[in-house]
Amino acid sequence: MIVASGRSSRHVTAICDHLMRDIKNNGFGAPKIEGLTTGDWVLIDSGDVIVHVFRPEIREFYNIEKMWQAPEIPMAAETEQLH
């Protein structure tokens, strides 16, 4: 999974247009796309790789990185200090 940002809706759309063209031109087929008409949050599903391209405000609001972040697990030494 790749998460990226554009500076505006127009920038997000341009990034996605280039990416979709590159995916297709390099023999990976036509990716599935959602959200391209608004340019706030575009999802490109190319099969093995999923790309999310956001406007900064939308990326901050949804914060999908946190959803995929591994939980913090204390190390053994840290656990001993807590007891």
LINPEVEN-V936242 format. One line per field, one symbol per residue. ss: DSSP state (2 for helix, 1 for strand, 0 for the rest). psi: psi as a letter, one per 20 degrees, with the letter a starting at -180 (. if undefined). burial: + if it has 16 or more other ideal C-beta (glycine too) atoms within 10 Angstrom, else -. A space follows every 10 residues. Layout:
ss: ???
psi: ???
burial: ???
//
This chain:
ss: 0111110022 2222222222 2222200000 0111000000 1111100001 1111122222 2202222200 0000022222 220
psi: ppprqrhrgg ggggghgggg gggghjjjao qppqjhhhjg oppoojehpp pppqqghggg ghlihhhjpq qppqrghhgh hh.
burial: ----++---- -++-++--++ --+------- +-+-+---++ ++++-+---- +++++--++- ---------- ---------- ---
//
